[in-house]
Amino acid sequence: MKYGFIGFGNLAKAIYEGLKKDESIDFLYFDKNKIENNEINLADSLEKLISFSDVIWICVKPQNIDEVLNEIKNLNLEGKVFVSPVAGLSIDFYEKNLGKVSIVRIMPNLAIAYGKSVTAFCVNHKEDLLVNNIKESLEKLGKVVEIEEKDFDLFTAIFGSGPAFLLEVFKVFKDRMLEFGMNEKEANESLSLLIDGTETYFNKNNEQKSISVLTENIASKGGITEVGLKAFRDNKIDELLNKVLNSARDRSKEMTK
């Protein structure tokens, strides 16, 4: 199997990091900025990248997509499958530009590099054998969720952008840790353990108990946690976080238009 990346920024690198352990896959990439990577060969043209690849991963910025598609739409695309993690670009958009080729639209996040991504998956030609190969590859890198395209905007906000939003929340905790004398390294290690411990607590109990119950189990009546939770709810932090997700979702919808 031959995978080719058009564009080799952060997300493409993360996908490659997750996939590179699969010895059945050969890789090539093209980037107009000629970003060097010693582990993967660089094609000197889009034409060579397309000719080499069975599966083409389109990993360019949305503002550069028209330039890329205009250059490749007249090449021989027979039997190729295109995979797009580009936010806001629909399967219909690619079909209008590339014709009747197989399009797989996905939305992963950077945790795909570590096999921890939740990845949305939608395709126009499910019968294509290469499509099944792609899905199997992605399933090794986390959880793959098949959803309708209309749900991609909210999925992108939650899972694509979600790590950035959660990191902003974690930063509040880290900044407070620094108040009692921790250095940066100690604060990062402690924050990592706090996150890891919370994840483990959730994973060990979520099949039997809801998040609300798990939260209440941490709080003692009239205690520190209960007072903090009251402040959380009184200040409607949940509504604020929903506004963050809705803003990201709405931006994805705007990009689709």
Buried (B, 14 or more C-beta within 10 A) or exposed (E): BEBBBBBBBEBBBBBBBBBBEBEEBBBBBBBEEEEEBEEBEBBEEBBBBBBBBBBBBBBBEEEBBEEBBEBBBEBEBEEBBBBBBBBBBBBEBBBEBBEEBBBBBBBBBBBBBEEBBBBBBBBBBEEBEBBEBBBEBBEEBBEBBEBEBEEBBBBBBBBBBBBEBEEEEBEEEBEEBEEEEBEEEEBEEBBEEBEEEEEEEEEEBEEEBEEEEBEBEEBEEEEEEEEEBEEEEEEEEEEEEEEBBEEBBEBBBEBBE
